[in-house]
Structures are given as C-alpha cells and as structure tokens.
C-alpha cells in the first residue's frame, strides 16, 4: 500500500473515531429523563419551594436527569408537556390555571404521557380566590374538598400502610414529620384512592382538635393511566433535613417517571 493510501486510511479512522467520541459524549450528556416542576413565586410556602429547588438540583446532578422550573401555567400546553416524563406540582394549587394548561394536563395524566407528584397545596380544592373547583382534579385527588388545617403547626407521626409500594423503599413503618399544617378534608379519600400512608392524629404535638379520624397523607389514584403520587407534607423547608422525607421524594421521582405498565 502506497503512502497516500495509508494517509487516506488513517484519516478515515480518525474521522470515524472522532464521530464515535462525539456520539458517546452526546449520549453521556443526554439526561435520563426530563422533569418539570411548578411552584409559586411567593406566599408563605416560598421557603419550602426554595429548599426543594436546592435539593432537586443536587439530585438531578447526581442522578443525571434534567429539571426545569416554572412559576405559573402560562407556558403549559400539550406540545410543552411532551418534553417531560414527570410533572412535579411542588406547592401549587389546583386553581387559576390557564384553560389550555388545564386541558393539556388532563390529557397528560389521562393518557399516561408522563407521571405526576403533587405536594401539600395540590389538595387545596374548593372555591378559592373567586375560582370554581376544578372537577377533574377533584376526582383525581379522590373527590375531597379542603376543610381546615392546623395554622399553628403540629408534629405528627406518619404510619406506612403499604410498605411494599416502591415509594416506601427504605422507609420505616412510621416516621416523624415536624412543623406541619395537617390539612383536613370533608371526607377521607380512601374509597377512591390507594392509601400508602396516613397520619396518626393521636400523636399531634401539640395536640389539636382538628382531626379527621381516618387521615391519609400519601396516596396514589390507580384509576388514571399516569403513575401518580400525592404527598401531603410540604410546608416547612426543614423537611429536607428529614432523611425519610427526602427518601420518599426521591423514590417518588423515579417511580412516577417510569411508564405505567397498564
């Protein structure tokens, strides 16, 4: 083989090697999933949302996924949601959504396009700030309406009911949640959802008369195609110092971002 032929062969090998390297780099940099998180940019839950963002950004970096944040529903439509495998309603109520966002979100959940995790404010269901109740979301959350809450906070023990559920991996049978508002509803969602954990109201410290009796705080609604988990606890930033809470949050992310096998 002559020298020009050798040089040509070497050039081809170098080009092939460079192309392969670029492909590997692109693959390594591509996120394992894309997550969208919505949270209000004000109000008395802002400290929780800020702490959540710090924790989520670190988890995303450690676990090779990408996360975007929005503060209202203005940008949400069907095309926008197609980019994401998981929607986190970090501490955002189910009212005052733009109409196109309502339709896109319902489709997203109904068709199992992606998963959903909701926290705290997601069960603020009723007539608030002049907005009617979102009937679809009302059913999604187990047909409950917000009734009351503990405004001066209480510690409480959460008791796991379904220890085999993937979001409960690595979590003890019961764990303490400090400084929470503990919403009450007009009725328990239990007949309409699968309850994963509930709060033992007898453990409230200080004691409170605002009780439901049967008081679920973590559940999933199996009547929808999308994987979904509601986690009531989400008021105080100190929750991110609670290893059981962060384990629950992490488990929920990876469980809900997987496609349902239905």
C-alpha positions as CSV (number, residue, x, y, z in Angstrom):
1,X,0.0,0.0,0.0
2,X,1.4,3.4,-1.0
3,X,1.9,6.3,1.3
4,X,-1.2,8.3,0.0
5,X,-3.4,5.3,0.5
6,X,-2.1,4.9,4.1
7,X,-2.7,8.5,4.9
8,X,-6.3,8.2,3.5
9,X,-6.9,5.2,5.6
10,X,-5.6,6.9,8.7
11,X,-7.8,9.9,8.0
12,X,-10.8,7.7,7.7
13,X,-10.0,6.0,11.0
14,X,-9.5,9.4,12.7
15,X,-12.8,10.7,11.4
16,X,-14.6,7.6,12.5
17,X,-13.0,7.8,15.9
18,X,-14.0,11.5,16.3
19,X,-17.5,10.8,15.2
20,X,-17.8,7.9,17.7
21,X,-16.3,10.1,20.5
22,X,-18.8,12.9,19.8
23,X,-21.7,10.3,19.8
24,X,-20.5,8.9,23.2
25,X,-20.2,12.4,24.6
26,X,-23.7,13.3,23.4
27,X,-25.1,10.1,24.9
28,X,-23.3,10.7,28.2
29,X,-24.7,14.3,28.4
30,X,-28.3,13.4,27.5
31,X,-30.4,13.3,30.6
32,X,-32.1,10.0,31.7
33,X,-35.3,12.0,32.0
34,X,-36.7,15.5,31.9
35,X,-38.7,16.8,34.8
36,X,-41.0,19.9,35.1
37,X,-41.6,21.4,38.5
38,X,-44.1,24.2,39.2
39,X,-44.1,26.3,42.3
40,X,-45.5,29.6,43.3
41,X,-43.1,32.5,43.5
42,X,-44.4,33.9,46.7
43,X,-46.7,33.2,49.7
44,X,-45.8,31.5,52.9
45,X,-44.7,28.3,51.2
46,X,-41.9,30.0,49.3
47,X,-39.2,28.9,51.8
48,X,-40.2,25.2,51.2
49,X,-40.1,25.7,47.5
50,X,-36.7,27.3,47.6
51,X,-35.3,24.5,49.7
52,X,-36.9,21.9,47.4
53,X,-35.2,23.5,44.4
54,X,-31.8,23.3,46.0
55,X,-32.4,19.6,46.9
56,X,-33.8,18.8,43.5
57,X,-31.0,20.4,41.6
58,X,-28.5,18.4,43.5
59,X,-30.4,15.2,43.0
60,X,-30.7,15.9,39.3
61,X,-26.9,16.5,39.0
62,X,-26.2,13.3,40.9
63,X,-28.8,11.2,39.0
64,X,-28.3,12.6,35.5
65,X,-31.7,14.0,34.9
66,X,-32.8,17.5,33.8
67,X,-35.2,19.7,35.6
68,X,-37.0,22.9,34.6
69,X,-39.0,25.2,36.8
70,X,-42.0,27.4,36.1
71,X,-44.0,29.7,38.4
72,X,-47.3,29.8,36.6
73,X,-49.2,27.8,34.0
74,X,-48.9,30.3,31.2
75,X,-46.5,28.3,29.1
76,X,-48.2,24.9,29.5
77,X,-49.9,23.3,26.6
78,X,-49.8,19.8,25.0
79,X,-46.7,20.5,23.0
80,X,-44.9,21.9,26.0
81,X,-45.7,18.9,28.2
82,X,-44.4,16.4,25.6
83,X,-40.9,17.3,26.6
84,X,-41.3,15.9,30.1
85,X,-41.6,12.5,31.6
86,X,-42.6,13.8,35.1
87,X,-44.6,16.8,36.3
88,X,-44.0,17.9,39.9
89,X,-46.6,20.1,41.4
90,X,-44.3,21.3,44.1
91,X,-46.5,23.6,46.1
92,X,-49.0,24.9,43.6
93,X,-52.8,25.0,44.0
94,X,-55.3,23.4,41.5
95,X,-57.0,26.6,40.6
96,X,-56.2,29.8,38.5
97,X,-54.6,27.6,35.8
98,X,-54.9,28.8,32.2
99,X,-57.5,26.9,30.2
100,X,-55.0,25.4,27.7
101,X,-52.9,24.2,30.7
102,X,-55.9,22.5,32.2
103,X,-56.7,20.6,29.0
104,X,-53.1,19.7,28.4
105,X,-52.5,18.5,32.0
106,X,-55.7,16.3,31.9
107,X,-54.6,14.7,28.7
108,X,-51.0,14.2,30.1
109,X,-52.4,12.3,33.0
110,X,-55.3,10.5,31.3
111,X,-53.1,9.1,28.5
112,X,-50.1,8.3,30.8
113,X,-47.8,10.6,28.8
114,X,-45.8,11.2,32.0
115,X,-46.0,10.8,35.7
116,X,-47.1,13.3,38.4
117,X,-46.1,14.0,42.0
118,X,-48.2,16.5,44.0
119,X,-47.4,18.1,47.3
120,X,-49.4,19.9,50.0
121,X,-51.2,22.7,48.1
122,X,-52.3,20.3,45.4
123,X,-55.3,19.3,47.6
124,X,-56.4,22.9,48.2
125,X,-59.7,22.0,46.5
126,X,-62.8,24.2,46.8
127,X,-63.7,27.7,45.8
128,X,-60.7,29.9,46.3
129,X,-60.0,33.5,45.2
130,X,-63.1,33.5,43.1
131,X,-62.2,30.4,41.2
132,X,-64.6,27.4,41.0
133,X,-63.4,23.9,41.9
134,X,-61.6,22.0,39.1
135,X,-63.9,19.0,38.9
136,X,-61.4,16.8,37.0
137,X,-58.7,17.5,39.6
138,X,-61.2,17.0,42.4
139,X,-61.8,13.4,41.2
140,X,-58.1,12.9,40.6
141,X,-57.4,13.7,44.3
142,X,-60.1,11.2,45.4
143,X,-63.1,13.5,45.4
144,X,-62.2,15.5,48.5
145,X,-62.6,19.2,49.4
146,X,-60.3,21.2,51.7
147,X,-62.0,21.8,55.0
148,X,-59.5,23.1,57.6
149,X,-55.9,23.0,58.8
150,X,-53.7,23.4,61.8
151,X,-52.4,27.0,61.3
152,X,-50.0,27.0,64.3
153,X,-48.5,23.7,63.2
154,X,-48.0,20.3,64.9
155,X,-45.6,17.4,64.8
156,X,-47.2,14.1,63.8
157,X,-46.2,10.5,63.2
158,X,-46.9,9.1,59.7
159,X,-47.7,5.4,59.6
160,X,-47.0,3.4,56.5
161,X,-49.9,1.3,55.3
162,X,-48.4,-0.1,52.1
163,X,-44.7,-0.9,52.9
164,X,-44.4,-2.8,49.6
165,X,-45.1,0.2,47.4
166,X,-42.0,1.4,45.6
167,X,-42.2,4.9,47.1
168,X,-41.8,3.4,50.6
169,X,-38.5,1.6,49.8
170,X,-36.0,2.2,52.7
171,X,-38.6,4.0,54.9
172,X,-39.5,2.7,58.3
173,X,-43.0,1.6,59.4
174,X,-43.6,5.0,61.0
175,X,-41.7,8.3,60.9
176,X,-42.0,11.7,62.4
177,X,-42.9,14.9,60.5
178,X,-42.3,18.1,62.3
179,X,-43.9,21.5,61.9
180,X,-46.7,20.6,59.5
181,X,-50.1,22.2,58.9
182,X,-52.0,18.9,58.5
183,X,-55.0,19.7,56.2
184,X,-58.4,18.2,56.9
185,X,-60.9,17.4,54.2
186,X,-64.7,17.0,54.0
187,X,-64.1,13.2,53.9
188,X,-61.3,10.7,53.6
189,X,-60.2,10.0,50.0
190,X,-59.7,6.3,50.9
191,X,-62.7,4.9,49.0
192,X,-61.4,6.4,45.8
193,X,-57.6,6.1,46.0
194,X,-54.9,3.6,47.1
195,X,-53.7,4.9,50.5
196,X,-49.9,4.4,51.1
197,X,-49.6,6.2,54.5
198,X,-51.7,8.1,57.0
199,X,-51.0,10.4,59.9
200,X,-51.8,9.2,63.5
201,X,-53.7,12.2,64.8
202,X,-53.2,11.0,68.3
203,X,-49.5,11.8,68.0
204,X,-50.0,15.5,67.2
205,X,-47.7,17.7,69.3
206,X,-49.2,20.0,70.5
207,X,-52.5,18.2,70.5
208,X,-55.2,19.5,68.1
209,X,-58.9,19.2,67.9
210,X,-58.7,19.4,64.1
211,X,-58.9,15.8,63.2
212,X,-60.5,13.6,60.5
213,X,-60.3,10.2,62.1
214,X,-59.1,8.3,59.0
215,X,-56.5,10.7,57.7
216,X,-54.5,9.6,54.6
217,X,-51.5,11.8,53.7
218,X,-49.8,9.8,51.0
219,X,-51.8,8.1,48.2
220,X,-52.0,7.2,44.6
221,X,-55.0,7.1,42.3
222,X,-54.9,3.9,40.3
223,X,-57.9,5.0,38.1
224,X,-55.6,7.1,35.9
225,X,-53.1,5.8,33.4
226,X,-50.2,8.0,34.6
227,X,-48.2,7.0,37.6
228,X,-49.1,9.5,40.3
229,X,-48.4,10.1,44.0
230,X,-49.8,12.7,46.3
231,X,-47.6,13.6,49.3
232,X,-49.4,16.0,51.7
233,X,-46.3,17.1,53.7
234,X,-44.8,20.1,52.1
235,X,-44.9,23.2,54.3
236,X,-41.6,23.7,56.0
237,X,-38.1,23.8,54.5
238,X,-36.9,21.7,57.4
239,X,-38.4,18.7,55.7
240,X,-35.3,18.5,53.6
241,X,-33.3,17.7,56.7
242,X,-35.6,14.7,57.3
243,X,-34.0,11.6,55.6
244,X,-37.3,9.8,55.5
245,X,-38.9,12.6,53.6
246,X,-36.1,13.0,51.1
247,X,-36.1,9.2,50.6
248,X,-39.8,9.3,49.9
249,X,-39.4,12.3,47.5
250,X,-36.5,10.5,45.6
251,X,-38.4,7.2,45.4
252,X,-41.5,9.0,44.1
253,X,-39.5,10.7,41.3
254,X,-38.1,7.5,39.9
255,X,-41.3,5.6,40.4
256,X,-43.6,8.1,38.8
257,X,-41.3,8.9,35.9
258,X,-41.5,5.3,34.7
259,X,-44.2,4.5,32.2
260,X,-47.2,2.7,33.6
261,X,-47.5,-1.0,32.6
262,X,-51.2,-0.7,32.3
